[in-house]
Amino acid sequence: MKTRFFTTLISTLALTGVYATSAQAFSFKTNYTTNDSKTWKGDITLNSVEFGGKTYNNFSLVQGVEMISNDLWTGGNSGAGSSDKGDNASGIAKENPTEENLATSLGNLNLSNIVDTEDNGSFTLNLLFDKAMNNLLFWERGMNSKLQVQALDQGGNLIGNSVLLGSGSSTWGKAGYKLDTTEITGSQNVGSLGVSLADLGLGNTKSISGIQLVSQSGFNGPDFKVVGTSVPEPATVVGLGLVAAALAFSGRKKAD
């Protein structure tokens, strides 16, 4: 197994932190466009999301996946996480995916590109995102599965709490669209849940750039998509500070 993205992570890394029976997740509105709202087999483009009275369209996307474990596909309904897409959508569908395949399925704004998990499949996947983020947004086709998530630090070590999506009081809310992908017959409703850093036990942390996702055999095979909402880049923050300082100085000169 290659460790391209988390160089200090070893394949025997165990879950740490406090295991939460359910996530203290938040709901959000999904704004999308599609030309196939009848069969839900085509591309579905994520435009923006709304929560907390704000609209977000600057997303952090998955750029790398490391398979710590993924049940082997040997035909039929065997295996665990695979690359899937709408029947008529762009993207890839592969039952026995590589790390690059999974990253391709997750690393775009096409909600019709997902990771499909067999009902009894188990996996542990580390996801690296292209920019820092402070909220995670999940979609799950079927609205009937669980998915375990925990943050990773820069060294690929688990930090904070592990939380379980789709469990207890934090069940999937309707995202407002459906999916019909290559591994199912007929469209299914898609659910959504948002997770903040506070939910992950990282209230004092400003941002993260990686997470670990786990599916166990009793989780009913989560079929999911995930993106993050990114935080401002440090240079942007500094730039805004310089602008504010210049304006203040200009105001003082006029007053003088």
PyMOL commands that set and color helices and strands:
alter all, ss='L'
color gray80, all
select helices_A, chain A and resi 99-106+217-219+234-255
alter helices_A, ss='H'
color red, helices_A
select strands_A, chain A and resi 29-34+44-51+54-56+59-60+62-70+81-85+113-117+123-141+147-152+158-165+173-179+188-196+208-215+224-230
alter strands_A, ss='S'
color yellow, strands_A
deselect
rebuild
show_as cartoon
